[in-house]
């Protein structure tokens, strides 16, 4: 259980670092990072998920992404909604792998991933 908590905390730290990186590049006109400005414009947060990394990220029997990592990301989305003044943000789930998850963030294919 301790290892699981460390992994979850590490995933949350990664997610926070990815958001902080975008937040450090504030745009003067809106006071938001480019990522947050795009989320505000589109009303959508694109969450990266892996299909088979239980219990952190996997597909349930209905092929919906679930898991601890996604629960952490969904909590962060609530905070993003507060930051961009949009409490009804939609979540778009985007499948990633362990190899392409970081490039997906860098190339703006996803906004957030916790793995």
N, CA, C and O atoms as CSV, one atom per row, in Angstrom:
chain,resi,resn,atom,element,x,y,z
A,1,UNK,N,N,0.822,-1.185,0.000
A,1,UNK,CA,C,0.000,0.000,0.000
A,1,UNK,C,C,0.869,1.252,0.000
A,1,UNK,O,O,0.536,2.231,-0.668
A,2,UNK,N,N,1.964,1.238,0.729
A,2,UNK,CA,C,2.848,2.397,0.782
A,2,UNK,C,C,3.418,2.692,-0.597
A,2,UNK,O,O,3.498,3.854,-0.994
A,3,UNK,N,N,3.814,1.660,-1.332
A,3,UNK,CA,C,4.357,1.858,-2.675
A,3,UNK,C,C,3.289,2.478,-3.576
A,3,UNK,O,O,3.596,3.358,-4.380
A,4,UNK,N,N,2.048,2.029,-3.450
A,4,UNK,CA,C,0.962,2.555,-4.263
A,4,UNK,C,C,0.761,4.042,-3.973
A,4,UNK,O,O,0.543,4.829,-4.895
A,5,UNK,N,N,0.833,4.425,-2.713
A,5,UNK,CA,C,0.680,5.833,-2.349
A,5,UNK,C,C,1.824,6.671,-2.896
A,5,UNK,O,O,1.612,7.800,-3.336
A,6,UNK,N,N,3.040,6.124,-2.872
A,6,UNK,CA,C,4.188,6.844,-3.413
A,6,UNK,C,C,4.031,7.039,-4.917
A,6,UNK,O,O,4.326,8.115,-5.437
A,7,UNK,N,N,3.569,6.008,-5.615
A,7,UNK,CA,C,3.363,6.107,-7.054
A,7,UNK,C,C,2.270,7.128,-7.362
A,7,UNK,O,O,2.416,7.940,-8.275
A,8,UNK,N,N,1.180,7.087,-6.603
A,8,UNK,CA,C,0.094,8.046,-6.812
A,8,UNK,C,C,0.573,9.466,-6.535
A,8,UNK,O,O,0.250,10.386,-7.286
A,9,UNK,N,N,1.338,9.649,-5.469
A,9,UNK,CA,C,1.868,10.976,-5.154
A,9,UNK,C,C,2.818,11.439,-6.245
A,9,UNK,O,O,2.828,12.618,-6.600
A,10,UNK,N,N,3.610,10.531,-6.775
A,10,UNK,CA,C,4.512,10.879,-7.872
A,10,UNK,C,C,3.751,11.278,-9.116
A,10,UNK,O,O,4.147,12.210,-9.815
A,11,UNK,N,N,2.664,10.585,-9.400
A,11,UNK,CA,C,1.830,10.935,-10.545
A,11,UNK,C,C,1.193,12.292,-10.385
A,11,UNK,O,O,1.122,13.072,-11.335
A,12,UNK,N,N,0.727,12.575,-9.177
A,12,UNK,CA,C,0.137,13.887,-8.910
A,12,UNK,C,C,1.193,14.973,-9.030
A,12,UNK,O,O,0.917,16.054,-9.549
A,13,UNK,N,N,2.400,14.693,-8.554
A,13,UNK,CA,C,3.485,15.655,-8.675
A,13,UNK,C,C,3.789,15.933,-10.142
A,13,UNK,O,O,3.989,17.085,-10.528
A,14,UNK,N,N,3.824,14.880,-10.964
A,14,UNK,CA,C,4.059,15.067,-12.394
A,14,UNK,C,C,2.971,15.939,-13.000
A,14,UNK,O,O,3.263,16.857,-13.768
A,15,UNK,N,N,1.735,15.661,-12.664
A,15,UNK,CA,C,0.626,16.456,-13.187
A,15,UNK,C,C,0.757,17.906,-12.768
A,15,UNK,O,O,0.548,18.810,-13.578
A,16,UNK,N,N,1.101,18.135,-11.516
A,16,UNK,CA,C,1.258,19.508,-11.027
A,16,UNK,C,C,2.416,20.199,-11.723
A,16,UNK,O,O,2.331,21.385,-12.043
A,17,UNK,N,N,3.500,19.467,-11.959
A,17,UNK,CA,C,4.643,20.055,-12.647
A,17,UNK,C,C,4.282,20.437,-14.067
A,17,UNK,O,O,4.700,21.487,-14.555
A,18,UNK,N,N,3.505,19.589,-14.741
A,18,UNK,CA,C,3.117,19.897,-16.113
A,18,UNK,C,C,2.249,21.144,-16.159
A,18,UNK,O,O,2.419,21.977,-17.049
A,19,UNK,N,N,1.330,21.287,-15.226
A,19,UNK,CA,C,0.504,22.491,-15.174
A,19,UNK,C,C,1.330,23.700,-14.781
A,19,UNK,O,O,1.120,24.787,-15.318
A,20,UNK,N,N,2.267,23.536,-13.856
A,20,UNK,CA,C,3.090,24.650,-13.412
A,20,UNK,C,C,3.985,25.135,-14.541
A,20,UNK,O,O,4.247,26.333,-14.653
A,21,UNK,N,N,4.461,24.212,-15.383
A,21,UNK,CA,C,5.283,24.602,-16.511
A,21,UNK,C,C,4.498,25.518,-17.427
A,21,UNK,O,O,5.017,26.541,-17.874
A,22,UNK,N,N,3.252,25.163,-17.713
A,22,UNK,CA,C,2.422,26.025,-18.542
A,22,UNK,C,C,2.102,27.322,-17.839
A,22,UNK,O,O,2.027,28.371,-18.480
A,23,UNK,N,N,1.911,27.273,-16.527
A,23,UNK,CA,C,1.546,28.470,-15.785
A,23,UNK,C,C,2.690,29.456,-15.701
A,23,UNK,O,O,2.458,30.655,-15.544
A,24,UNK,N,N,3.934,28.976,-15.804
A,24,UNK,CA,C,5.059,29.888,-15.720
A,24,UNK,C,C,5.219,30.718,-16.977
A,24,UNK,O,O,5.890,31.750,-16.950
A,25,UNK,N,N,4.618,30.293,-18.079
A,25,UNK,CA,C,4.693,31.028,-19.333
A,25,UNK,C,C,3.415,31.831,-19.513
A,25,UNK,O,O,2.684,31.632,-20.484
A,26,UNK,N,N,3.146,32.727,-18.591
A,26,UNK,CA,C,1.904,33.495,-18.590
A,26,UNK,C,C,1.817,34.390,-19.824
A,26,UNK,O,O,2.800,35.011,-20.229
A,27,UNK,N,N,0.629,34.443,-20.408
A,27,UNK,CA,C,0.391,35.397,-21.479
A,27,UNK,C,C,-0.088,36.687,-20.841
A,27,UNK,O,O,-0.951,36.671,-19.963
A,28,UNK,N,N,0.466,37.789,-21.277
A,28,UNK,CA,C,0.176,39.081,-20.650
A,28,UNK,C,C,-1.279,39.481,-20.840
A,28,UNK,O,O,-1.865,40.110,-19.959
A,29,UNK,N,N,-1.875,39.124,-21.983
A,29,UNK,CA,C,-3.223,39.606,-22.275
A,29,UNK,C,C,-4.289,38.976,-21.392
A,29,UNK,O,O,-5.231,39.670,-21.009
A,30,UNK,N,N,-4.189,37.712,-21.055
A,30,UNK,CA,C,-5.232,37.040,-20.294
A,30,UNK,C,C,-4.798,36.673,-18.885
A,30,UNK,O,O,-5.645,36.359,-18.049
A,31,UNK,N,N,-3.516,36.704,-18.602
A,31,UNK,CA,C,-3.048,36.277,-17.296
A,31,UNK,C,C,-3.080,34.774,-17.127
A,31,UNK,O,O,-2.917,34.281,-16.011
A,32,UNK,N,N,-3.287,34.029,-18.207
A,32,UNK,CA,C,-3.332,32.572,-18.173
A,32,UNK,C,C,-2.212,32.006,-19.031
A,32,UNK,O,O,-1.765,32.640,-19.987
A,33,UNK,N,N,-1.765,30.809,-18.681
A,33,UNK,CA,C,-0.795,30.116,-19.528
A,33,UNK,C,C,-1.470,29.782,-20.857
A,33,UNK,O,O,-2.698,29.800,-20.942
A,34,UNK,N,N,-0.694,29.481,-21.889
A,34,UNK,CA,C,-1.310,29.084,-23.169
A,34,UNK,C,C,-2.234,27.875,-23.014
A,34,UNK,O,O,-3.284,27.820,-23.654
A,35,UNK,N,N,-1.860,26.914,-22.178
A,35,UNK,CA,C,-2.703,25.734,-21.977
A,35,UNK,C,C,-4.016,26.114,-21.325
A,35,UNK,O,O,-5.080,25.686,-21.772
A,36,UNK,N,N,-3.952,26.920,-20.265
A,36,UNK,CA,C,-5.180,27.331,-19.587
A,36,UNK,C,C,-6.034,28.233,-20.474
A,36,UNK,O,O,-7.262,28.153,-20.436
A,37,UNK,N,N,-5.398,29.089,-21.272
A,37,UNK,CA,C,-6.151,29.947,-22.189
A,37,UNK,C,C,-6.904,29.102,-23.215
A,37,UNK,O,O,-8.044,29.414,-23.560
A,38,UNK,N,N,-6.270,28.035,-23.703
A,38,UNK,CA,C,-6.938,27.150,-24.666
A,38,UNK,C,C,-8.088,26.395,-24.010
A,38,UNK,O,O,-9.148,26.227,-24.613
A,39,UNK,N,N,-7.883,25.942,-22.782
A,39,UNK,CA,C,-8.952,25.252,-22.054
A,39,UNK,C,C,-10.133,26.196,-21.859
A,39,UNK,O,O,-11.286,25.800,-22.026
A,40,UNK,N,N,-9.844,27.435,-21.509
A,40,UNK,CA,C,-10.911,28.412,-21.313
A,40,UNK,C,C,-11.675,28.658,-22.619
A,40,UNK,O,O,-12.898,28.800,-22.615
A,41,UNK,N,N,-10.947,28.706,-23.724
A,41,UNK,CA,C,-11.561,28.961,-25.030
A,41,UNK,C,C,-12.410,27.779,-25.503
A,41,UNK,O,O,-13.498,27.970,-26.046
A,42,UNK,N,N,-11.911,26.560,-25.295
A,42,UNK,CA,C,-12.592,25.372,-25.824
A,42,UNK,C,C,-13.551,24.730,-24.828
A,42,UNK,O,O,-14.407,23.935,-25.217
A,43,UNK,N,N,-13.415,25.068,-23.537
A,43,UNK,CA,C,-14.224,24.471,-22.463
A,43,UNK,C,C,-13.969,22.972,-22.317
A,43,UNK,O,O,-14.829,22.237,-21.831
A,44,UNK,N,N,-12.780,22.519,-22.740
A,44,UNK,CA,C,-12.434,21.094,-22.712
A,44,UNK,C,C,-11.023,20.918,-22.162
A,44,UNK,O,O,-10.106,21.665,-22.503
A,45,UNK,N,N,-10.872,19.903,-21.295
A,45,UNK,CA,C,-9.553,19.482,-20.834
A,45,UNK,C,C,-9.314,18.091,-21.400
A,45,UNK,O,O,-10.129,17.187,-21.216
A,46,UNK,N,N,-8.198,17.929,-22.085
A,46,UNK,CA,C,-7.856,16.630,-22.678
A,46,UNK,C,C,-6.949,15.879,-21.715
A,46,UNK,O,O,-5.807,16.273,-21.480
A,47,UNK,N,N,-7.480,14.780,-21.155
A,47,UNK,CA,C,-6.739,13.964,-20.193
A,47,UNK,C,C,-6.159,12.739,-20.877
A,47,UNK,O,O,-6.879,11.981,-21.527
A,48,UNK,N,N,-4.864,12.547,-20.730
A,48,UNK,CA,C,-4.238,11.340,-21.236
A,48,UNK,C,C,-4.478,10.187,-20.282
A,48,UNK,O,O,-4.446,10.363,-19.064
A,49,UNK,N,N,-4.717,9.020,-20.829
A,49,UNK,CA,C,-4.907,7.823,-20.001
A,49,UNK,C,C,-4.284,6.628,-20.697
A,49,UNK,O,O,-4.132,6.607,-21.919
A,50,UNK,N,N,-3.929,5.637,-19.897
A,50,UNK,CA,C,-3.428,4.370,-20.441
A,50,UNK,C,C,-4.504,3.310,-20.261
A,50,UNK,O,O,-5.237,3.311,-19.272
A,51,UNK,N,N,-4.588,2.425,-21.214
A,51,UNK,CA,C,-5.645,1.403,-21.212
A,51,UNK,C,C,-5.420,0.274,-20.217
A,51,UNK,O,O,-6.378,-0.352,-19.764
A,52,UNK,N,N,-4.178,0.010,-19.876
A,52,UNK,CA,C,-3.944,-1.188,-19.064
A,52,UNK,C,C,-2.857,-0.980,-18.020
A,52,UNK,O,O,-1.838,-1.672,-18.022
A,53,UNK,N,N,-3.082,-0.026,-17.133
A,53,UNK,CA,C,-2.165,0.201,-16.011
A,53,UNK,C,C,-2.931,0.211,-14.688
A,53,UNK,O,O,-2.846,1.169,-13.919
A,54,UNK,N,N,-3.697,-0.891,-14.425
A,54,UNK,CA,C,-4.472,-0.916,-13.187
A,54,UNK,C,C,-3.541,-0.897,-11.981
A,54,UNK,O,O,-2.443,-1.448,-12.059
A,55,UNK,N,N,-3.925,-0.307,-10.913
A,55,UNK,CA,C,-5.201,0.356,-10.626
A,55,UNK,C,C,-5.187,1.837,-10.980
A,55,UNK,O,O,-6.125,2.560,-10.642
A,56,UNK,N,N,-4.138,2.298,-11.654
A,56,UNK,CA,C,-3.971,3.729,-11.896
A,56,UNK,C,C,-4.759,4.235,-13.098
A,56,UNK,O,O,-5.380,5.296,-13.030
A,57,UNK,N,N,-4.740,3.500,-14.177
A,57,UNK,CA,C,-5.447,3.920,-15.385
A,57,UNK,C,C,-5.726,2.681,-16.229
A,57,UNK,O,O,-4.810,1.964,-16.633
A,58,UNK,N,N,-7.005,2.445,-16.486
A,58,UNK,CA,C,-7.394,1.269,-17.274
A,58,UNK,C,C,-8.823,1.461,-17.752
A,58,UNK,O,O,-9.496,2.409,-17.349
A,59,UNK,N,N,-9.282,0.568,-18.604
A,59,UNK,CA,C,-10.653,0.625,-19.110
A,59,UNK,C,C,-11.529,-0.311,-18.299
A,59,UNK,O,O,-11.141,-1.440,-17.998
A,60,UNK,N,N,-12.725,0.172,-17.947
A,60,UNK,CA,C,-13.660,-0.695,-17.231
A,60,UNK,C,C,-14.396,-1.574,-18.239
A,60,UNK,O,O,-14.070,-1.558,-19.426
A,61,UNK,N,N,-15.378,-2.334,-17.784
A,61,UNK,CA,C,-16.098,-3.259,-18.668
A,61,UNK,C,C,-16.881,-2.535,-19.749
A,61,UNK,O,O,-17.221,-3.132,-20.770
A,62,UNK,N,N,-17.170,-1.262,-19.540
A,62,UNK,CA,C,-17.881,-0.466,-20.546
A,62,UNK,C,C,-16.922,0.318,-21.435
A,62,UNK,O,O,-17.348,1.188,-22.194
A,63,UNK,N,N,-15.618,0.010,-21.341
A,63,UNK,CA,C,-14.560,0.692,-22.096
A,63,UNK,C,C,-14.425,2.170,-21.752
A,63,UNK,O,O,-14.038,2.976,-22.598
A,64,UNK,N,N,-14.747,2.525,-20.504
A,64,UNK,CA,C,-14.543,3.889,-20.015
A,64,UNK,C,C,-13.238,3.924,-19.232
A,64,UNK,O,O,-12.961,3.007,-18.459
A,65,UNK,N,N,-12.429,4.969,-19.418
A,65,UNK,CA,C,-11.196,5.083,-18.643
A,65,UNK,C,C,-11.504,5.367,-17.176
A,65,UNK,O,O,-12.293,6.257,-16.860
A,66,UNK,N,N,-10.871,4.595,-16.278
A,66,UNK,CA,C,-11.022,4.791,-14.835
A,66,UNK,C,C,-9.677,4.532,-14.170
A,66,UNK,O,O,-8.733,4.086,-14.822
A,67,UNK,N,N,-9.590,4.811,-12.876
A,67,UNK,CA,C,-8.394,4.504,-12.101
A,67,UNK,C,C,-7.971,5.661,-11.225
A,67,UNK,O,O,-8.465,6.781,-11.363
A,68,UNK,N,N,-7.036,5.371,-10.307
A,68,UNK,CA,C,-6.564,6.368,-9.348
A,68,UNK,C,C,-5.983,7.598,-10.049
A,68,UNK,O,O,-6.283,8.727,-9.660
A,69,UNK,N,N,-5.167,7.394,-11.065
A,69,UNK,CA,C,-4.546,8.526,-11.763
A,69,UNK,C,C,-5.596,9.430,-12.384
A,69,UNK,O,O,-5.470,10.654,-12.354
A,70,UNK,N,N,-6.625,8.828,-12.943
A,70,UNK,CA,C,-7.677,9.632,-13.557
A,70,UNK,C,C,-8.489,10.369,-12.509
A,70,UNK,O,O,-8.943,11.488,-12.747
A,71,UNK,N,N,-8.675,9.752,-11.351
A,71,UNK,CA,C,-9.370,10.448,-10.263
A,71,UNK,C,C,-8.578,11.680,-9.827
A,71,UNK,O,O,-9.160,12.730,-9.552
A,72,UNK,N,N,-7.249,11.553,-9.764
A,72,UNK,CA,C,-6.410,12.704,-9.429
A,72,UNK,C,C,-6.530,13.796,-10.499
A,72,UNK,O,O,-6.670,14.977,-10.182
A,73,UNK,N,N,-6.474,13.384,-11.755
A,73,UNK,CA,C,-6.593,14.353,-12.852
A,73,UNK,C,C,-7.960,15.034,-12.829
A,73,UNK,O,O,-8.055,16.237,-13.069
A,74,UNK,N,N,-9.005,14.283,-12.545
A,74,UNK,CA,C,-10.351,14.867,-12.511
A,74,UNK,C,C,-10.469,15.891,-11.382
A,74,UNK,O,O,-11.172,16.891,-11.524
A,75,UNK,N,N,-9.786,15.646,-10.266
A,75,UNK,CA,C,-9.766,16.631,-9.183
A,75,UNK,C,C,-9.026,17.896,-9.629
A,75,UNK,O,O,-9.426,19.009,-9.286
A,76,UNK,N,N,-7.961,17.718,-10.386
A,76,UNK,CA,C,-7.225,18.866,-10.911
A,76,UNK,C,C,-8.085,19.633,-11.904
A,76,UNK,O,O,-8.031,20.862,-11.950
A,77,UNK,N,N,-8.880,18.921,-12.702
A,77,UNK,CA,C,-9.779,19.586,-13.658
A,77,UNK,C,C,-10.759,20.496,-12.921
A,77,UNK,O,O,-11.081,21.581,-13.404
A,78,UNK,N,N,-11.228,20.063,-11.767
A,78,UNK,CA,C,-12.118,20.923,-10.976
A,78,UNK,C,C,-11.413,22.225,-10.603
A,78,UNK,O,O,-12.008,23.301,-10.667
A,79,UNK,N,N,-10.151,22.122,-10.216
A,79,UNK,CA,C,-9.374,23.309,-9.872
A,79,UNK,C,C,-9.121,24.176,-11.106
A,79,UNK,O,O,-9.143,25.404,-11.022
A,80,UNK,N,N,-8.881,23.536,-12.242
A,80,UNK,CA,C,-8.708,24.292,-13.487
A,80,UNK,C,C,-9.982,25.062,-13.787
A,80,UNK,O,O,-9.926,26.217,-14.208
A,81,UNK,N,N,-11.135,24.428,-13.574
A,81,UNK,CA,C,-12.417,25.095,-13.805
A,81,UNK,C,C,-12.543,26.358,-12.976
A,81,UNK,O,O,-13.076,27.364,-13.445
A,82,UNK,N,N,-12.055,26.307,-11.744
A,82,UNK,CA,C,-12.065,27.495,-10.894
A,82,UNK,C,C,-11.125,28.557,-11.463
A,82,UNK,O,O,-11.470,29.738,-11.507
A,83,UNK,N,N,-9.955,28.139,-11.891
A,83,UNK,CA,C,-8.951,29.071,-12.419
A,83,UNK,C,C,-9.432,29.788,-13.676
A,83,UNK,O,O,-9.176,30.979,-13.850
A,84,UNK,N,N,-10.133,29.062,-14.557
A,84,UNK,CA,C,-10.587,29.663,-15.824
A,84,UNK,C,C,-12.034,30.123,-15.752
A,84,UNK,O,O,-12.620,30.505,-16.765
A,85,UNK,N,N,-12.612,30.086,-14.556
A,85,UNK,CA,C,-13.989,30.522,-14.326
A,85,UNK,C,C,-14.986,29.766,-15.208
A,85,UNK,O,O,-15.848,30.362,-15.855
A,86,UNK,N,N,-14.843,28.444,-15.215
A,86,UNK,CA,C,-15.736,27.586,-15.997
A,86,UNK,C,C,-15.923,26.273,-15.227
A,86,UNK,O,O,-15.184,25.315,-15.451
A,87,UNK,N,N,-16.909,26.224,-14.319
A,87,UNK,CA,C,-17.084,25.033,-13.494
A,87,UNK,C,C,-17.630,23.824,-14.265
A,87,UNK,O,O,-17.702,22.727,-13.711
A,88,UNK,N,N,-18.013,24.009,-15.523
A,88,UNK,CA,C,-18.598,22.917,-16.303
A,88,UNK,C,C,-17.678,22.448,-17.425
A,88,UNK,O,O,-18.148,22.109,-18.512
A,89,UNK,N,N,-16.379,22.426,-17.172
A,89,UNK,CA,C,-15.448,21.953,-18.190
A,89,UNK,C,C,-15.754,20.510,-18.565
A,89,UNK,O,O,-16.120,19.695,-17.718
A,90,UNK,N,N,-15.601,20.215,-19.837
A,90,UNK,CA,C,-15.763,18.838,-20.300
A,90,UNK,C,C,-14.393,18.170,-20.315
A,90,UNK,O,O,-13.369,18.825,-20.506
A,91,UNK,N,N,-14.394,16.872,-20.113
A,91,UNK,CA,C,-13.159,16.096,-20.162
A,91,UNK,C,C,-13.180,15.237,-21.411
A,91,UNK,O,O,-14.131,14.496,-21.659
A,92,UNK,N,N,-12.126,15.347,-22.187
A,92,UNK,CA,C,-11.936,14.479,-23.356
A,92,UNK,C,C,-10.789,13.535,-23.008
A,92,UNK,O,O,-9.674,13.983,-22.740
A,93,UNK,N,N,-11.058,12.234,-23.011
A,93,UNK,CA,C,-10.049,11.243,-22.678
A,93,UNK,C,C,-9.296,10.860,-23.943
A,93,UNK,O,O,-9.900,10.531,-24.964
A,94,UNK,N,N,-7.967,10.906,-23.862
A,94,UNK,CA,C,-7.110,10.612,-25.013
A,94,UNK,C,C,-6.164,9.474,-24.616
A,94,UNK,O,O,-5.418,9.589,-23.644
A,95,UNK,N,N,-6.203,8.393,-25.367
A,95,UNK,CA,C,-5.356,7.237,-25.076
A,95,UNK,C,C,-3.888,7.573,-25.348
A,95,UNK,O,O,-3.539,8.107,-26.401
A,96,UNK,N,N,-3.035,7.244,-24.366
A,96,UNK,CA,C,-1.593,7.405,-24.517
A,96,UNK,C,C,-0.912,6.119,-24.072
A,96,UNK,O,O,-1.531,5.249,-23.459
A,97,UNK,N,N,0.355,6.018,-24.388
A,97,UNK,CA,C,1.167,4.889,-23.923
A,97,UNK,C,C,2.274,5.440,-23.037
A,97,UNK,O,O,2.451,6.654,-22.931
A,98,UNK,N,N,3.013,4.545,-22.407
A,98,UNK,CA,C,4.122,5.013,-21.573
A,98,UNK,C,C,5.183,5.702,-22.429
A,98,UNK,O,O,5.910,6.561,-21.930
A,99,UNK,N,N,5.283,5.344,-23.694
A,99,UNK,CA,C,6.279,5.955,-24.577
A,99,UNK,C,C,5.858,7.312,-25.133
A,99,UNK,O,O,6.706,8.179,-25.342
A,100,UNK,N,N,4.563,7.510,-25.376
A,100,UNK,CA,C,4.165,8.759,-26.034
A,100,UNK,C,C,3.438,9.753,-25.131
A,100,UNK,O,O,2.979,10.791,-25.607
A,101,UNK,N,N,3.324,9.455,-23.833
A,101,UNK,CA,C,2.556,10.349,-22.957
A,101,UNK,C,C,3.222,11.706,-22.778
A,101,UNK,O,O,2.533,12.724,-22.825
A,102,UNK,N,N,4.527,11.759,-22.577
A,102,UNK,CA,C,5.209,13.041,-22.413
A,102,UNK,C,C,5.224,13.815,-23.738
A,102,UNK,O,O,4.919,15.007,-23.735
A,103,UNK,N,N,5.567,13.180,-24.875
A,103,UNK,CA,C,5.459,13.911,-26.143
A,103,UNK,C,C,4.040,14.421,-26.412
A,103,UNK,O,O,3.874,15.469,-27.036
A,104,UNK,N,N,3.018,13.696,-25.952
A,104,UNK,CA,C,1.635,14.155,-26.149
A,104,UNK,C,C,1.382,15.467,-25.409
A,104,UNK,O,O,0.654,16.328,-25.903
A,105,UNK,N,N,1.976,15.620,-24.234
A,105,UNK,CA,C,1.850,16.881,-23.492
A,105,UNK,C,C,2.636,17.978,-24.211
A,105,UNK,O,O,2.123,19.076,-24.423
A,106,UNK,N,N,3.870,17.679,-24.580
A,106,UNK,CA,C,4.732,18.669,-25.229
A,106,UNK,C,C,4.129,19.146,-26.546
A,106,UNK,O,O,4.222,20.327,-26.880
A,107,UNK,N,N,3.515,18.235,-27.292
A,107,UNK,CA,C,2.943,18.566,-28.601
A,107,UNK,C,C,1.481,19.002,-28.529
A,107,UNK,O,O,0.805,19.088,-29.554
A,108,UNK,N,N,0.996,19.278,-27.318
A,108,UNK,CA,C,-0.367,19.779,-27.102
A,108,UNK,C,C,-1.478,18.844,-27.584
A,108,UNK,O,O,-2.555,19.299,-27.967
A,109,UNK,N,N,-1.213,17.543,-27.564
A,109,UNK,CA,C,-2.271,16.585,-27.878
A,109,UNK,C,C,-3.132,16.313,-26.645
A,109,UNK,O,O,-4.312,15.979,-26.755
A,110,UNK,N,N,-2.514,16.464,-25.463
A,110,UNK,CA,C,-3.248,16.346,-24.203
A,110,UNK,C,C,-2.838,17.521,-23.314
A,110,UNK,O,O,-1.767,18.105,-23.482
A,111,UNK,N,N,-3.703,17.847,-22.378
A,111,UNK,CA,C,-3.420,18.935,-21.448
A,111,UNK,C,C,-2.836,18.433,-20.141
A,111,UNK,O,O,-2.090,19.149,-19.473
A,112,UNK,N,N,-3.179,17.192,-19.772
A,112,UNK,CA,C,-2.816,16.682,-18.459
A,112,UNK,C,C,-2.739,15.169,-18.512
A,112,UNK,O,O,-3.545,14.522,-19.180
A,113,UNK,N,N,-1.757,14.600,-17.799
A,113,UNK,CA,C,-1.618,13.162,-17.690
A,113,UNK,C,C,-0.930,12.866,-16.380
A,113,UNK,O,O,0.020,13.557,-16.012
A,114,UNK,N,N,-1.379,11.872,-15.682
A,114,UNK,CA,C,-0.756,11.484,-14.425
A,114,UNK,C,C,-0.437,10.010,-14.504
A,114,UNK,O,O,-1.335,9.170,-14.456
A,115,UNK,N,N,0.838,9.691,-14.623
A,115,UNK,CA,C,1.195,8.291,-14.777
A,115,UNK,C,C,2.418,7.918,-13.983
A,115,UNK,O,O,2.845,6.764,-14.012
